[in-house]
């Protein structure tokens, strides 16, 4: 490993990059499972469930 490439020396730029990332909202949409139910009820012959 080249001198200066340790994780400690890169921590600052890593923190800066992470802090600039957009916040992702992982909450489920307020469909209360309607989309899943619709897909489940399609009776697709290619889906064996």
OpenMM code with the backbone's topology and positions (N, CA, C; nanometers):
from openmm import Vec3, app, unit

residues = "UNK UNK UNK UNK UNK UNK UNK UNK UNK UNK UNK UNK UNK UNK UNK UNK UNK UNK UNK UNK UNK UNK UNK UNK UNK UNK UNK UNK UNK UNK UNK UNK UNK UNK UNK UNK UNK UNK UNK UNK UNK UNK UNK UNK UNK UNK UNK UNK UNK".split()
positions = [
    Vec3(0.0840, -0.1187, 0.0000),
    Vec3(0.0000, 0.0000, 0.0000),
    Vec3(0.0882, 0.1246, 0.0000),
    Vec3(0.0505, 0.2191, -0.0810),
    Vec3(0.1300, 0.3411, -0.0900),
    Vec3(0.1180, 0.4230, 0.0380),
    Vec3(0.2228, 0.4943, 0.0669),
    Vec3(0.2209, 0.5791, 0.1865),
    Vec3(0.1117, 0.6854, 0.1715),
    Vec3(0.0329, 0.7027, 0.2758),
    Vec3(-0.0741, 0.8015, 0.2704),
    Vec3(-0.2067, 0.7444, 0.2241),
    Vec3(-0.2089, 0.6154, 0.1939),
    Vec3(-0.3332, 0.5545, 0.1475),
    Vec3(-0.4057, 0.4783, 0.2579),
    Vec3(-0.3670, 0.5030, 0.3815),
    Vec3(-0.4328, 0.4298, 0.4897),
    Vec3(-0.5760, 0.4783, 0.5068),
    Vec3(-0.6587, 0.3954, 0.5667),
    Vec3(-0.7975, 0.4335, 0.5883),
    Vec3(-0.8100, 0.5599, 0.6713),
    Vec3(-0.7180, 0.5782, 0.7645),
    Vec3(-0.7266, 0.6943, 0.8527),
    Vec3(-0.7095, 0.8242, 0.7747),
    Vec3(-0.6212, 0.8231, 0.6750),
    Vec3(-0.5984, 0.9466, 0.5999),
    Vec3(-0.7132, 0.9757, 0.5045),
    Vec3(-0.7892, 0.8740, 0.4706),
    Vec3(-0.9006, 0.8944, 0.3783),
    Vec3(-1.0329, 0.9168, 0.4505),
    Vec3(-1.0309, 0.9091, 0.5824),
    Vec3(-1.1556, 0.9188, 0.6578),
    Vec3(-1.2249, 1.0532, 0.6380),
    Vec3(-1.1485, 1.1611, 0.6339),
    Vec3(-1.2098, 1.2932, 0.6207),
    Vec3(-1.2862, 1.3075, 0.4903),
    Vec3(-1.2249, 1.2676, 0.3792),
    Vec3(-1.2924, 1.2798, 0.2506),
    Vec3(-1.4099, 1.1836, 0.2429),
    Vec3(-1.3957, 1.0691, 0.3069),
    Vec3(-1.5073, 0.9749, 0.3119),
    Vec3(-1.6265, 1.0372, 0.3848),
    Vec3(-1.5993, 1.0954, 0.5008),
    Vec3(-1.7069, 1.1584, 0.5773),
    Vec3(-1.7721, 1.2703, 0.4975),
    Vec3(-1.6905, 1.3473, 0.4256),
    Vec3(-1.7441, 1.4577, 0.3460),
    Vec3(-1.8354, 1.4038, 0.2365),
    Vec3(-1.7911, 1.2993, 0.1680),
    Vec3(-1.8718, 1.2425, 0.0602),
    Vec3(-2.0018, 1.1842, 0.1133),
    Vec3(-1.9940, 1.1151, 0.2258),
    Vec3(-2.1140, 1.0552, 0.2831),
    Vec3(-2.2135, 1.1631, 0.3237),
    Vec3(-2.1626, 1.2712, 0.3807),
    Vec3(-2.2528, 1.3764, 0.4282),
    Vec3(-2.3212, 1.4474, 0.3125),
    Vec3(-2.2654, 1.4383, 0.1922),
    Vec3(-2.3244, 1.5050, 0.0763),
    Vec3(-2.4282, 1.4189, 0.0055),
    Vec3(-2.4401, 1.2934, 0.0445),
    Vec3(-2.5354, 1.2054, -0.0225),
    Vec3(-2.6777, 1.2433, 0.0151),
    Vec3(-2.7676, 1.2324, -0.0819),
    Vec3(-2.9083, 1.2610, -0.0560),
    Vec3(-2.9655, 1.1563, 0.0386),
    Vec3(-3.0561, 1.1979, 0.1223),
    Vec3(-3.1211, 1.1055, 0.2143),
    Vec3(-3.2240, 1.0240, 0.1372),
    Vec3(-3.2183, 0.8939, 0.1532),
    Vec3(-3.3123, 0.8059, 0.0848),
    Vec3(-3.4208, 0.7650, 0.1831),
    Vec3(-3.5441, 0.7774, 0.1399),
    Vec3(-3.6565, 0.7406, 0.2255),
    Vec3(-3.6981, 0.5979, 0.1936),
    Vec3(-3.6720, 0.5069, 0.2869),
    Vec3(-3.7025, 0.3661, 0.2639),
    Vec3(-3.8418, 0.3277, 0.3140),
    Vec3(-3.9192, 0.4256, 0.3591),
    Vec3(-4.0529, 0.3930, 0.4084),
    Vec3(-4.1398, 0.3419, 0.2949),
    Vec3(-4.2235, 0.2462, 0.3247),
    Vec3(-4.3126, 0.1922, 0.2231),
    Vec3(-4.4185, 0.2951, 0.1868),
    Vec3(-4.4603, 0.2980, 0.0604),
    Vec3(-4.5682, 0.3896, 0.0217),
    Vec3(-4.6972, 0.3524, 0.0939),
    Vec3(-4.7859, 0.4477, 0.1057),
    Vec3(-4.9083, 0.4262, 0.1832),
    Vec3(-5.0137, 0.3525, 0.1020),
    Vec3(-4.9774, 0.2360, 0.0480),
    Vec3(-5.0734, 0.1573, -0.0284),
    Vec3(-5.1265, 0.0429, 0.0561),
    Vec3(-5.0728, 0.0272, 0.1742),
    Vec3(-5.1100, -0.0809, 0.2665),
    Vec3(-5.1126, -0.2163, 0.1971),
    Vec3(-5.0166, -0.2387, 0.1075),
    Vec3(-5.0053, -0.3698, 0.0444),
    Vec3(-5.0947, -0.3891, -0.0762),
    Vec3(-5.1629, -0.2835, -0.1216),
    Vec3(-5.2555, -0.2984, -0.2344),
    Vec3(-5.1832, -0.3411, -0.3617),
    Vec3(-5.0637, -0.2861, -0.3829),
    Vec3(-4.9883, -0.3217, -0.5036),
    Vec3(-4.9481, -0.4686, -0.4981),
    Vec3(-4.8995, -0.5128, -0.3822),
    Vec3(-4.8614, -0.6527, -0.3684),
    Vec3(-4.9812, -0.7441, -0.3890),
    Vec3(-5.0960, -0.7062, -0.3330),
    Vec3(-5.2160, -0.7888, -0.3486),
    Vec3(-5.2575, -0.7971, -0.4948),
    Vec3(-5.2474, -0.6835, -0.5647),
    Vec3(-5.2857, -0.6816, -0.7063),
    Vec3(-5.1961, -0.7750, -0.7871),
    Vec3(-5.0653, -0.7678, -0.7613),
    Vec3(-4.9724, -0.8547, -0.8328),
    Vec3(-4.9963, -1.0009, -0.7966),
    Vec3(-5.0256, -1.0262, -0.6695),
    Vec3(-5.0463, -1.1629, -0.6233),
    Vec3(-5.1714, -1.2234, -0.6873),
    Vec3(-5.2694, -1.1396, -0.7182),
    Vec3(-5.3965, -1.1879, -0.7706),
    Vec3(-5.4003, -1.1957, -0.9232),
    Vec3(-5.2885, -1.1722, -0.9897),
    Vec3(-5.2871, -1.1719, -1.1355),
    Vec3(-5.3010, -1.3115, -1.1945),
    Vec3(-5.2672, -1.4136, -1.1164),
    Vec3(-5.2715, -1.5516, -1.1651),
    Vec3(-5.1842, -1.5680, -1.2894),
    Vec3(-5.0670, -1.5112, -1.2841),
    Vec3(-4.9736, -1.5215, -1.3963),
    Vec3(-4.9273, -1.6664, -1.4094),
    Vec3(-4.9456, -1.7293, -1.5263),
    Vec3(-4.9056, -1.8699, -1.5431),
    Vec3(-4.7550, -1.8908, -1.5296),
    Vec3(-4.6768, -1.7835, -1.5432),
    Vec3(-4.5321, -1.7953, -1.5323),
    Vec3(-4.4840, -1.7860, -1.3883),
    Vec3(-4.5747, -1.7522, -1.2977),
    Vec3(-4.5371, -1.7402, -1.1575),
    Vec3(-4.5995, -1.8548, -1.0799),
    Vec3(-4.5158, -1.9377, -1.0213),
    Vec3(-4.5650, -2.0518, -0.9451),
    Vec3(-4.5525, -2.0196, -0.7975),
    Vec3(-4.6617, -1.9792, -0.7363),
    Vec3(-4.6559, -1.9422, -0.5954),
    Vec3(-4.7592, -2.0200, -0.5162),
] * unit.nanometer
topology = app.Topology()
chain = topology.addChain("A")
for resn in residues:
    res = topology.addResidue(resn, chain)
    for name in ("N", "CA", "C"):
        topology.addAtom(name, app.Element.getBySymbol(name[0]), res)
